[in-house]
Amino acid sequence: MHTYLRIVNPAVAVVVLALCIWAATHDNDTFRFRGLVLGGMHTYFFAKGLFSASAVFLLGRILMKMLEHGNAGDGSRSLRMEALYVMALVGLVLSLLTGLFPHKEQKKAASPQEVKIAATNPAEIAIVEHYVVRDVQPLRIAGKLRNGSGYDWESVLVLATVGIDGRFAAQCRNAAVRVGPNAELPFSVVCDNLNVAGAGHGPSYRITIEAERKSRE
């Protein structure tokens, strides 16, 4: 036991300090002496090494003094005390070594979430053609949509606000359609129960587009 406390225990303290200094000064196999004072995990390893090495060395010196004092008494009692000291020293060394490297929880990569984007008159979708279908009742407005983007618009709704003789008459809409990336699609808006036959002036209308698509964020 005396041999261990005089030789092995100081060597263990030196090895612990050397390991901690190595961990503090190496980052991805790159030596960085400034890591000792940069803060963060590098400085933590250096400080932990100083504390652990000092604790192991000082405890070994204390145990050696206690053993020398115990040897002056009863022999059987000194053997029991020596066994207890060895167990305490081994437990301390193991606890210090396991505490050198803090457990890091692996962060799970956040999976992208689908977000619905709704837009009124989006710049990506344009009306390239529109007209009133003649000699058809009720009123029908037809035309063509163009998606000038790479997005897949899952729901595109064409709304037509119709006026007759300068007054609001109705708001009509088509069934929602899907417009793929860089695609053109015809549309037809039917104004049910709106008969413009005999009107003094032709119907006027304003078209509004409401569109929705999904995006991953």
Biotite code that builds the C-alpha atoms (Angstrom):
import biotite.structure as struc

atoms = struc.array([
    struc.Atom([0.000, 0.000, 0.000], chain_id="A", res_id=1, res_name="MET", atom_name="CA", element="C"),
    struc.Atom([2.828, 2.377, 0.836], chain_id="A", res_id=2, res_name="HIS", atom_name="CA", element="C"),
    struc.Atom([4.387, 1.641, -2.537], chain_id="A", res_id=3, res_name="THR", atom_name="CA", element="C"),
    struc.Atom([1.102, 2.444, -4.253], chain_id="A", res_id=4, res_name="TYR", atom_name="CA", element="C"),
    struc.Atom([0.672, 5.715, -2.367], chain_id="A", res_id=5, res_name="LEU", atom_name="CA", element="C"),
    struc.Atom([4.277, 6.805, -2.982], chain_id="A", res_id=6, res_name="ARG", atom_name="CA", element="C"),
    struc.Atom([4.568, 5.854, -6.679], chain_id="A", res_id=7, res_name="ILE", atom_name="CA", element="C"),
    struc.Atom([1.334, 4.741, -8.369], chain_id="A", res_id=8, res_name="VAL", atom_name="CA", element="C"),
    struc.Atom([-1.016, 7.331, -6.905], chain_id="A", res_id=9, res_name="ASN", atom_name="CA", element="C"),
    struc.Atom([1.068, 10.376, -7.999], chain_id="A", res_id=10, res_name="PRO", atom_name="CA", element="C"),
    struc.Atom([1.442, 8.746, -11.425], chain_id="A", res_id=11, res_name="ALA", atom_name="CA", element="C"),
    struc.Atom([-2.362, 8.381, -11.676], chain_id="A", res_id=12, res_name="VAL", atom_name="CA", element="C"),
    struc.Atom([-2.746, 12.073, -10.798], chain_id="A", res_id=13, res_name="ALA", atom_name="CA", element="C"),
    struc.Atom([-0.263, 13.027, -13.514], chain_id="A", res_id=14, res_name="VAL", atom_name="CA", element="C"),
    struc.Atom([-2.045, 10.836, -16.094], chain_id="A", res_id=15, res_name="VAL", atom_name="CA", element="C"),
    struc.Atom([-5.424, 12.367, -15.209], chain_id="A", res_id=16, res_name="VAL", atom_name="CA", element="C"),
    struc.Atom([-4.016, 15.876, -15.575], chain_id="A", res_id=17, res_name="LEU", atom_name="CA", element="C"),
    struc.Atom([-2.326, 14.976, -18.878], chain_id="A", res_id=18, res_name="ALA", atom_name="CA", element="C"),
    struc.Atom([-5.543, 13.513, -20.311], chain_id="A", res_id=19, res_name="LEU", atom_name="CA", element="C"),
    struc.Atom([-7.526, 16.600, -19.377], chain_id="A", res_id=20, res_name="CYS", atom_name="CA", element="C"),
    struc.Atom([-4.914, 18.955, -20.847], chain_id="A", res_id=21, res_name="ILE", atom_name="CA", element="C"),
    struc.Atom([-4.921, 16.907, -24.050], chain_id="A", res_id=22, res_name="TRP", atom_name="CA", element="C"),
    struc.Atom([-8.719, 17.138, -24.254], chain_id="A", res_id=23, res_name="ALA", atom_name="CA", element="C"),
    struc.Atom([-8.592, 20.894, -23.622], chain_id="A", res_id=24, res_name="ALA", atom_name="CA", element="C"),
    struc.Atom([-5.963, 21.617, -26.280], chain_id="A", res_id=25, res_name="THR", atom_name="CA", element="C"),
    struc.Atom([-7.137, 19.329, -29.096], chain_id="A", res_id=26, res_name="HIS", atom_name="CA", element="C"),
    struc.Atom([-10.155, 19.929, -31.300], chain_id="A", res_id=27, res_name="ASP", atom_name="CA", element="C"),
    struc.Atom([-10.737, 17.532, -34.212], chain_id="A", res_id=28, res_name="ASN", atom_name="CA", element="C"),
    struc.Atom([-7.082, 16.404, -34.034], chain_id="A", res_id=29, res_name="ASP", atom_name="CA", element="C"),
    struc.Atom([-5.922, 20.057, -34.186], chain_id="A", res_id=30, res_name="THR", atom_name="CA", element="C"),
    struc.Atom([-3.678, 21.319, -31.398], chain_id="A", res_id=31, res_name="PHE", atom_name="CA", element="C"),
    struc.Atom([-4.861, 24.608, -29.907], chain_id="A", res_id=32, res_name="ARG", atom_name="CA", element="C"),
    struc.Atom([-2.938, 25.700, -26.814], chain_id="A", res_id=33, res_name="PHE", atom_name="CA", element="C"),
    struc.Atom([-5.296, 28.674, -26.401], chain_id="A", res_id=34, res_name="ARG", atom_name="CA", element="C"),
    struc.Atom([-8.077, 26.194, -25.713], chain_id="A", res_id=35, res_name="GLY", atom_name="CA", element="C"),
    struc.Atom([-7.029, 26.308, -22.047], chain_id="A", res_id=36, res_name="LEU", atom_name="CA", element="C"),
    struc.Atom([-8.376, 29.855, -21.718], chain_id="A", res_id=37, res_name="VAL", atom_name="CA", element="C"),
    struc.Atom([-10.977, 30.052, -24.475], chain_id="A", res_id=38, res_name="LEU", atom_name="CA", element="C"),
    struc.Atom([-13.810, 29.035, -22.184], chain_id="A", res_id=39, res_name="GLY", atom_name="CA", element="C"),
    struc.Atom([-16.482, 26.472, -22.878], chain_id="A", res_id=40, res_name="GLY", atom_name="CA", element="C"),
    struc.Atom([-15.688, 22.753, -22.841], chain_id="A", res_id=41, res_name="MET", atom_name="CA", element="C"),
    struc.Atom([-11.952, 23.290, -23.401], chain_id="A", res_id=42, res_name="HIS", atom_name="CA", element="C"),
    struc.Atom([-11.503, 25.298, -20.214], chain_id="A", res_id=43, res_name="THR", atom_name="CA", element="C"),
    struc.Atom([-13.862, 22.912, -18.393], chain_id="A", res_id=44, res_name="TYR", atom_name="CA", element="C"),
    struc.Atom([-11.561, 19.973, -19.156], chain_id="A", res_id=45, res_name="PHE", atom_name="CA", element="C"),
    struc.Atom([-8.501, 21.922, -17.978], chain_id="A", res_id=46, res_name="PHE", atom_name="CA", element="C"),
    struc.Atom([-10.152, 22.987, -14.714], chain_id="A", res_id=47, res_name="ALA", atom_name="CA", element="C"),
    struc.Atom([-11.521, 19.485, -14.143], chain_id="A", res_id=48, res_name="LYS", atom_name="CA", element="C"),
    struc.Atom([-8.054, 18.026, -14.664], chain_id="A", res_id=49, res_name="GLY", atom_name="CA", element="C"),
    struc.Atom([-6.500, 20.370, -12.123], chain_id="A", res_id=50, res_name="LEU", atom_name="CA", element="C"),
    struc.Atom([-9.165, 19.552, -9.563], chain_id="A", res_id=51, res_name="PHE", atom_name="CA", element="C"),
    struc.Atom([-9.132, 15.785, -10.132], chain_id="A", res_id=52, res_name="SER", atom_name="CA", element="C"),
    struc.Atom([-5.352, 15.437, -10.168], chain_id="A", res_id=53, res_name="ALA", atom_name="CA", element="C"),
    struc.Atom([-4.990, 17.558, -7.026], chain_id="A", res_id=54, res_name="SER", atom_name="CA", element="C"),
    struc.Atom([-7.706, 15.585, -5.219], chain_id="A", res_id=55, res_name="ALA", atom_name="CA", element="C"),
    struc.Atom([-6.132, 12.211, -6.068], chain_id="A", res_id=56, res_name="VAL", atom_name="CA", element="C"),
    struc.Atom([-2.635, 13.327, -5.065], chain_id="A", res_id=57, res_name="PHE", atom_name="CA", element="C"),
    struc.Atom([-3.667, 15.027, -1.816], chain_id="A", res_id=58, res_name="LEU", atom_name="CA", element="C"),
    struc.Atom([-5.923, 12.166, -0.761], chain_id="A", res_id=59, res_name="LEU", atom_name="CA", element="C"),
    struc.Atom([-3.058, 9.749, -1.355], chain_id="A", res_id=60, res_name="GLY", atom_name="CA", element="C"),
    struc.Atom([-0.778, 11.813, 0.861], chain_id="A", res_id=61, res_name="ARG", atom_name="CA", element="C"),
    struc.Atom([-3.438, 11.982, 3.583], chain_id="A", res_id=62, res_name="ILE", atom_name="CA", element="C"),
    struc.Atom([-3.996, 8.222, 3.461], chain_id="A", res_id=63, res_name="LEU", atom_name="CA", element="C"),
    struc.Atom([-0.267, 7.584, 3.655], chain_id="A", res_id=64, res_name="MET", atom_name="CA", element="C"),
    struc.Atom([0.002, 9.708, 6.810], chain_id="A", res_id=65, res_name="LYS", atom_name="CA", element="C"),
    struc.Atom([-3.003, 7.957, 8.332], chain_id="A", res_id=66, res_name="MET", atom_name="CA", element="C"),
    struc.Atom([-1.513, 4.553, 7.549], chain_id="A", res_id=67, res_name="LEU", atom_name="CA", element="C"),
    struc.Atom([1.807, 5.520, 9.138], chain_id="A", res_id=68, res_name="GLU", atom_name="CA", element="C"),
    struc.Atom([-0.058, 6.630, 12.219], chain_id="A", res_id=69, res_name="HIS", atom_name="CA", element="C"),
    struc.Atom([-2.199, 3.470, 12.289], chain_id="A", res_id=70, res_name="GLY", atom_name="CA", element="C"),
    struc.Atom([0.792, 1.148, 12.006], chain_id="A", res_id=71, res_name="ASN", atom_name="CA", element="C"),
    struc.Atom([1.878, 2.296, 15.436], chain_id="A", res_id=72, res_name="ALA", atom_name="CA", element="C"),
    struc.Atom([-1.256, 0.691, 16.938], chain_id="A", res_id=73, res_name="GLY", atom_name="CA", element="C"),
    struc.Atom([-2.884, -2.721, 16.699], chain_id="A", res_id=74, res_name="ASP", atom_name="CA", element="C"),
    struc.Atom([-1.846, -4.736, 13.619], chain_id="A", res_id=75, res_name="GLY", atom_name="CA", element="C"),
    struc.Atom([-5.272, -6.221, 12.799], chain_id="A", res_id=76, res_name="SER", atom_name="CA", element="C"),
    struc.Atom([-6.902, -2.828, 13.122], chain_id="A", res_id=77, res_name="ARG", atom_name="CA", element="C"),
    struc.Atom([-4.346, -1.259, 10.784], chain_id="A", res_id=78, res_name="SER", atom_name="CA", element="C"),
    struc.Atom([-5.077, -3.927, 8.159], chain_id="A", res_id=79, res_name="LEU", atom_name="CA", element="C"),
    struc.Atom([-8.807, -3.179, 8.311], chain_id="A", res_id=80, res_name="ARG", atom_name="CA", element="C"),
    struc.Atom([-8.155, 0.548, 8.069], chain_id="A", res_id=81, res_name="MET", atom_name="CA", element="C"),
    struc.Atom([-5.805, -0.024, 5.160], chain_id="A", res_id=82, res_name="GLU", atom_name="CA", element="C"),
    struc.Atom([-8.475, -1.989, 3.285], chain_id="A", res_id=83, res_name="ALA", atom_name="CA", element="C"),
    struc.Atom([-11.016, 0.792, 3.902], chain_id="A", res_id=84, res_name="LEU", atom_name="CA", element="C"),
    struc.Atom([-8.550, 3.429, 2.698], chain_id="A", res_id=85, res_name="TYR", atom_name="CA", element="C"),
    struc.Atom([-7.856, 1.470, -0.479], chain_id="A", res_id=86, res_name="VAL", atom_name="CA", element="C"),
    struc.Atom([-11.570, 1.098, -1.225], chain_id="A", res_id=87, res_name="MET", atom_name="CA", element="C"),
    struc.Atom([-12.170, 4.807, -0.583], chain_id="A", res_id=88, res_name="ALA", atom_name="CA", element="C"),
    struc.Atom([-9.252, 5.814, -2.810], chain_id="A", res_id=89, res_name="LEU", atom_name="CA", element="C"),
    struc.Atom([-10.339, 3.533, -5.663], chain_id="A", res_id=90, res_name="VAL", atom_name="CA", element="C"),
    struc.Atom([-13.894, 4.828, -5.428], chain_id="A", res_id=91, res_name="GLY", atom_name="CA", element="C"),
    struc.Atom([-12.712, 8.430, -5.530], chain_id="A", res_id=92, res_name="LEU", atom_name="CA", element="C"),
    struc.Atom([-10.437, 7.837, -8.526], chain_id="A", res_id=93, res_name="VAL", atom_name="CA", element="C"),
    struc.Atom([-13.215, 6.101, -10.461], chain_id="A", res_id=94, res_name="LEU", atom_name="CA", element="C"),
    struc.Atom([-15.731, 8.833, -9.666], chain_id="A", res_id=95, res_name="SER", atom_name="CA", element="C"),
    struc.Atom([-13.297, 11.533, -10.770], chain_id="A", res_id=96, res_name="LEU", atom_name="CA", element="C"),
    struc.Atom([-12.458, 9.723, -13.992], chain_id="A", res_id=97, res_name="LEU", atom_name="CA", element="C"),
    struc.Atom([-16.091, 9.140, -14.899], chain_id="A", res_id=98, res_name="THR", atom_name="CA", element="C"),
    struc.Atom([-16.859, 12.783, -14.176], chain_id="A", res_id=99, res_name="GLY", atom_name="CA", element="C"),
    struc.Atom([-14.191, 14.051, -16.543], chain_id="A", res_id=100, res_name="LEU", atom_name="CA", element="C"),
    struc.Atom([-16.379, 13.724, -19.598], chain_id="A", res_id=101, res_name="PHE", atom_name="CA", element="C"),
    struc.Atom([-19.874, 15.150, -19.184], chain_id="A", res_id=102, res_name="PRO", atom_name="CA", element="C"),
    struc.Atom([-22.691, 13.312, -20.875], chain_id="A", res_id=103, res_name="HIS", atom_name="CA", element="C"),
    struc.Atom([-23.948, 15.073, -23.960], chain_id="A", res_id=104, res_name="LYS", atom_name="CA", element="C"),
    struc.Atom([-27.456, 14.476, -25.134], chain_id="A", res_id=105, res_name="GLU", atom_name="CA", element="C"),
    struc.Atom([-27.643, 14.063, -28.847], chain_id="A", res_id=106, res_name="GLN", atom_name="CA", element="C"),
    struc.Atom([-29.936, 16.594, -30.345], chain_id="A", res_id=107, res_name="LYS", atom_name="CA", element="C"),
    struc.Atom([-32.402, 15.171, -32.741], chain_id="A", res_id=108, res_name="LYS", atom_name="CA", element="C"),
    struc.Atom([-32.561, 16.921, -36.037], chain_id="A", res_id=109, res_name="ALA", atom_name="CA", element="C"),
    struc.Atom([-35.784, 18.818, -36.310], chain_id="A", res_id=110, res_name="ALA", atom_name="CA", element="C"),
    struc.Atom([-37.891, 17.299, -39.007], chain_id="A", res_id=111, res_name="SER", atom_name="CA", element="C"),
    struc.Atom([-39.249, 19.788, -41.513], chain_id="A", res_id=112, res_name="PRO", atom_name="CA", element="C"),
    struc.Atom([-42.863, 20.709, -40.987], chain_id="A", res_id=113, res_name="GLN", atom_name="CA", element="C"),
    struc.Atom([-45.402, 21.377, -43.665], chain_id="A", res_id=114, res_name="GLU", atom_name="CA", element="C"),
    struc.Atom([-46.820, 24.878, -43.547], chain_id="A", res_id=115, res_name="VAL", atom_name="CA", element="C"),
    struc.Atom([-49.803, 25.951, -45.598], chain_id="A", res_id=116, res_name="LYS", atom_name="CA", element="C"),
    struc.Atom([-49.299, 29.209, -47.466], chain_id="A", res_id=117, res_name="ILE", atom_name="CA", element="C"),
    struc.Atom([-52.377, 31.085, -48.621], chain_id="A", res_id=118, res_name="ALA", atom_name="CA", element="C"),
    struc.Atom([-52.153, 34.063, -50.982], chain_id="A", res_id=119, res_name="ALA", atom_name="CA", element="C"),
    struc.Atom([-54.547, 36.396, -52.727], chain_id="A", res_id=120, res_name="THR", atom_name="CA", element="C"),
    struc.Atom([-53.553, 37.298, -56.252], chain_id="A", res_id=121, res_name="ASN", atom_name="CA", element="C"),
    struc.Atom([-50.098, 35.681, -55.917], chain_id="A", res_id=122, res_name="PRO", atom_name="CA", element="C"),
    struc.Atom([-47.511, 37.075, -58.290], chain_id="A", res_id=123, res_name="ALA", atom_name="CA", element="C"),
    struc.Atom([-46.657, 33.557, -59.491], chain_id="A", res_id=124, res_name="GLU", atom_name="CA", element="C"),
    struc.Atom([-50.133, 32.963, -60.965], chain_id="A", res_id=125, res_name="ILE", atom_name="CA", element="C"),
    struc.Atom([-51.359, 35.179, -63.788], chain_id="A", res_id=126, res_name="ALA", atom_name="CA", element="C"),
    struc.Atom([-54.533, 35.424, -65.852], chain_id="A", res_id=127, res_name="ILE", atom_name="CA", element="C"),
    struc.Atom([-53.265, 35.195, -69.421], chain_id="A", res_id=128, res_name="VAL", atom_name="CA", element="C"),
    struc.Atom([-56.716, 35.190, -71.018], chain_id="A", res_id=129, res_name="GLU", atom_name="CA", element="C"),
    struc.Atom([-60.283, 35.992, -69.921], chain_id="A", res_id=130, res_name="HIS", atom_name="CA", element="C"),
    struc.Atom([-63.581, 36.703, -71.667], chain_id="A", res_id=131, res_name="TYR", atom_name="CA", element="C"),
    struc.Atom([-67.352, 36.438, -71.330], chain_id="A", res_id=132, res_name="VAL", atom_name="CA", element="C"),
    struc.Atom([-68.782, 33.445, -73.138], chain_id="A", res_id=133, res_name="VAL", atom_name="CA", element="C"),
    struc.Atom([-71.426, 34.891, -75.453], chain_id="A", res_id=134, res_name="ARG", atom_name="CA", element="C"),
    struc.Atom([-74.904, 33.547, -76.088], chain_id="A", res_id=135, res_name="ASP", atom_name="CA", element="C"),
    struc.Atom([-74.753, 31.412, -72.964], chain_id="A", res_id=136, res_name="VAL", atom_name="CA", element="C"),
    struc.Atom([-77.013, 31.756, -69.962], chain_id="A", res_id=137, res_name="GLN", atom_name="CA", element="C"),
    struc.Atom([-76.399, 32.005, -67.075], chain_id="A", res_id=138, res_name="PRO", atom_name="CA", element="C"),
    struc.Atom([-73.332, 34.229, -67.282], chain_id="A", res_id=139, res_name="LEU", atom_name="CA", element="C"),
    struc.Atom([-70.057, 32.399, -67.784], chain_id="A", res_id=140, res_name="ARG", atom_name="CA", element="C"),
    struc.Atom([-66.547, 33.861, -67.687], chain_id="A", res_id=141, res_name="ILE", atom_name="CA", element="C"),
    struc.Atom([-63.741, 31.750, -69.121], chain_id="A", res_id=142, res_name="ALA", atom_name="CA", element="C"),
    struc.Atom([-60.011, 32.125, -69.503], chain_id="A", res_id=143, res_name="GLY", atom_name="CA", element="C"),
    struc.Atom([-56.631, 30.629, -68.821], chain_id="A", res_id=144, res_name="LYS", atom_name="CA", element="C"),
    struc.Atom([-54.326, 30.551, -65.770], chain_id="A", res_id=145, res_name="LEU", atom_name="CA", element="C"),
    struc.Atom([-50.545, 30.340, -65.901], chain_id="A", res_id=146, res_name="ARG", atom_name="CA", element="C"),
    struc.Atom([-48.331, 29.278, -63.005], chain_id="A", res_id=147, res_name="ASN", atom_name="CA", element="C"),
    struc.Atom([-44.980, 30.937, -63.631], chain_id="A", res_id=148, res_name="GLY", atom_name="CA", element="C"),
    struc.Atom([-43.239, 29.377, -60.625], chain_id="A", res_id=149, res_name="SER", atom_name="CA", element="C"),
    struc.Atom([-41.835, 26.016, -59.640], chain_id="A", res_id=150, res_name="GLY", atom_name="CA", element="C"),
    struc.Atom([-44.382, 25.672, -56.849], chain_id="A", res_id=151, res_name="TYR", atom_name="CA", element="C"),
    struc.Atom([-47.252, 23.238, -56.917], chain_id="A", res_id=152, res_name="ASP", atom_name="CA", element="C"),
    struc.Atom([-50.354, 25.250, -56.020], chain_id="A", res_id=153, res_name="TRP", atom_name="CA", element="C"),
    struc.Atom([-52.750, 22.680, -54.609], chain_id="A", res_id=154, res_name="GLU", atom_name="CA", element="C"),
    struc.Atom([-55.857, 24.862, -54.562], chain_id="A", res_id=155, res_name="SER", atom_name="CA", element="C"),
    struc.Atom([-56.485, 27.753, -56.948], chain_id="A", res_id=156, res_name="VAL", atom_name="CA", element="C"),
    struc.Atom([-59.845, 29.493, -56.797], chain_id="A", res_id=157, res_name="LEU", atom_name="CA", element="C"),
    struc.Atom([-60.960, 32.094, -59.338], chain_id="A", res_id=158, res_name="VAL", atom_name="CA", element="C"),
    struc.Atom([-63.465, 34.661, -58.043], chain_id="A", res_id=159, res_name="LEU", atom_name="CA", element="C"),
    struc.Atom([-65.296, 37.056, -60.336], chain_id="A", res_id=160, res_name="ALA", atom_name="CA", element="C"),
    struc.Atom([-67.085, 40.108, -58.967], chain_id="A", res_id=161, res_name="THR", atom_name="CA", element="C"),
    struc.Atom([-69.700, 40.957, -61.596], chain_id="A", res_id=162, res_name="VAL", atom_name="CA", element="C"),
    struc.Atom([-71.486, 44.250, -62.139], chain_id="A", res_id=163, res_name="GLY", atom_name="CA", element="C"),
    struc.Atom([-74.366, 45.069, -64.480], chain_id="A", res_id=164, res_name="ILE", atom_name="CA", element="C"),
    struc.Atom([-75.224, 48.621, -65.527], chain_id="A", res_id=165, res_name="ASP", atom_name="CA", element="C"),
    struc.Atom([-72.665, 49.939, -63.080], chain_id="A", res_id=166, res_name="GLY", atom_name="CA", element="C"),
    struc.Atom([-74.119, 48.114, -60.078], chain_id="A", res_id=167, res_name="ARG", atom_name="CA", element="C"),
    struc.Atom([-72.943, 45.043, -58.200], chain_id="A", res_id=168, res_name="PHE", atom_name="CA", element="C"),
    struc.Atom([-74.759, 41.962, -59.407], chain_id="A", res_id=169, res_name="ALA", atom_name="CA", element="C"),
    struc.Atom([-73.026, 38.857, -58.034], chain_id="A", res_id=170, res_name="ALA", atom_name="CA", element="C"),
    struc.Atom([-69.810, 37.239, -56.985], chain_id="A", res_id=171, res_name="GLN", atom_name="CA", element="C"),
    struc.Atom([-69.106, 33.986, -58.802], chain_id="A", res_id=172, res_name="CYS", atom_name="CA", element="C"),
    struc.Atom([-66.470, 31.343, -58.387], chain_id="A", res_id=173, res_name="ARG", atom_name="CA", element="C"),
    struc.Atom([-65.193, 28.209, -59.962], chain_id="A", res_id=174, res_name="ASN", atom_name="CA", element="C"),
    struc.Atom([-64.380, 24.925, -58.309], chain_id="A", res_id=175, res_name="ALA", atom_name="CA", element="C"),
    struc.Atom([-60.881, 24.906, -56.813], chain_id="A", res_id=176, res_name="ALA", atom_name="CA", element="C"),
    struc.Atom([-58.306, 23.403, -59.156], chain_id="A", res_id=177, res_name="VAL", atom_name="CA", element="C"),
    struc.Atom([-54.698, 22.288, -58.835], chain_id="A", res_id=178, res_name="ARG", atom_name="CA", element="C"),
    struc.Atom([-52.091, 24.089, -60.918], chain_id="A", res_id=179, res_name="VAL", atom_name="CA", element="C"),
    struc.Atom([-48.737, 22.369, -61.215], chain_id="A", res_id=180, res_name="GLY", atom_name="CA", element="C"),
    struc.Atom([-45.321, 24.035, -61.598], chain_id="A", res_id=181, res_name="PRO", atom_name="CA", element="C"),
    struc.Atom([-44.943, 26.114, -64.775], chain_id="A", res_id=182, res_name="ASN", atom_name="CA", element="C"),
    struc.Atom([-48.319, 24.946, -66.050], chain_id="A", res_id=183, res_name="ALA", atom_name="CA", element="C"),
    struc.Atom([-51.272, 26.551, -67.850], chain_id="A", res_id=184, res_name="GLU", atom_name="CA", element="C"),
    struc.Atom([-54.833, 25.614, -67.064], chain_id="A", res_id=185, res_name="LEU", atom_name="CA", element="C"),
    struc.Atom([-58.183, 26.825, -68.423], chain_id="A", res_id=186, res_name="PRO", atom_name="CA", element="C"),
    struc.Atom([-60.829, 28.038, -65.997], chain_id="A", res_id=187, res_name="PHE", atom_name="CA", element="C"),
    struc.Atom([-64.544, 28.691, -66.223], chain_id="A", res_id=188, res_name="SER", atom_name="CA", element="C"),
    struc.Atom([-66.577, 30.717, -63.749], chain_id="A", res_id=189, res_name="VAL", atom_name="CA", element="C"),
    struc.Atom([-70.351, 30.223, -63.904], chain_id="A", res_id=190, res_name="VAL", atom_name="CA", element="C"),
    struc.Atom([-72.651, 32.753, -62.257], chain_id="A", res_id=191, res_name="CYS", atom_name="CA", element="C"),
    struc.Atom([-75.696, 30.693, -61.399], chain_id="A", res_id=192, res_name="ASP", atom_name="CA", element="C"),
    struc.Atom([-79.051, 32.465, -61.590], chain_id="A", res_id=193, res_name="ASN", atom_name="CA", element="C"),
    struc.Atom([-77.518, 35.537, -63.216], chain_id="A", res_id=194, res_name="LEU", atom_name="CA", element="C"),
    struc.Atom([-79.073, 36.225, -66.580], chain_id="A", res_id=195, res_name="ASN", atom_name="CA", element="C"),
    struc.Atom([-77.696, 39.273, -68.383], chain_id="A", res_id=196, res_name="VAL", atom_name="CA", element="C"),
    struc.Atom([-79.933, 39.050, -71.422], chain_id="A", res_id=197, res_name="ALA", atom_name="CA", element="C"),
    struc.Atom([-81.516, 42.417, -72.127], chain_id="A", res_id=198, res_name="GLY", atom_name="CA", element="C"),
    struc.Atom([-79.096, 44.387, -69.968], chain_id="A", res_id=199, res_name="ALA", atom_name="CA", element="C"),
    struc.Atom([-78.369, 47.870, -71.243], chain_id="A", res_id=200, res_name="GLY", atom_name="CA", element="C"),
    struc.Atom([-74.650, 47.389, -71.054], chain_id="A", res_id=201, res_name="HIS", atom_name="CA", element="C"),
    struc.Atom([-72.512, 44.311, -71.101], chain_id="A", res_id=202, res_name="GLY", atom_name="CA", element="C"),
    struc.Atom([-71.434, 42.901, -67.726], chain_id="A", res_id=203, res_name="PRO", atom_name="CA", element="C"),
    struc.Atom([-68.261, 44.180, -66.105], chain_id="A", res_id=204, res_name="SER", atom_name="CA", element="C"),
    struc.Atom([-66.189, 42.005, -63.818], chain_id="A", res_id=205, res_name="TYR", atom_name="CA", element="C"),
    struc.Atom([-63.070, 41.947, -61.675], chain_id="A", res_id=206, res_name="ARG", atom_name="CA", element="C"),
    struc.Atom([-61.170, 38.703, -61.180], chain_id="A", res_id=207, res_name="ILE", atom_name="CA", element="C"),
    struc.Atom([-59.471, 37.712, -57.926], chain_id="A", res_id=208, res_name="THR", atom_name="CA", element="C"),
    struc.Atom([-57.336, 34.618, -57.393], chain_id="A", res_id=209, res_name="ILE", atom_name="CA", element="C"),
    struc.Atom([-57.095, 32.833, -54.052], chain_id="A", res_id=210, res_name="GLU", atom_name="CA", element="C"),
    struc.Atom([-54.451, 30.132, -53.957], chain_id="A", res_id=211, res_name="ALA", atom_name="CA", element="C"),
    struc.Atom([-52.937, 27.768, -51.397], chain_id="A", res_id=212, res_name="GLU", atom_name="CA", element="C"),
    struc.Atom([-49.812, 25.646, -51.416], chain_id="A", res_id=213, res_name="ARG", atom_name="CA", element="C"),
    struc.Atom([-47.715, 23.733, -48.884], chain_id="A", res_id=214, res_name="LYS", atom_name="CA", element="C"),
    struc.Atom([-44.146, 24.496, -47.964], chain_id="A", res_id=215, res_name="SER", atom_name="CA", element="C"),
    struc.Atom([-41.628, 22.666, -45.769], chain_id="A", res_id=216, res_name="ARG", atom_name="CA", element="C"),
    struc.Atom([-39.889, 24.709, -43.072], chain_id="A", res_id=217, res_name="GLU", atom_name="CA", element="C"),
])
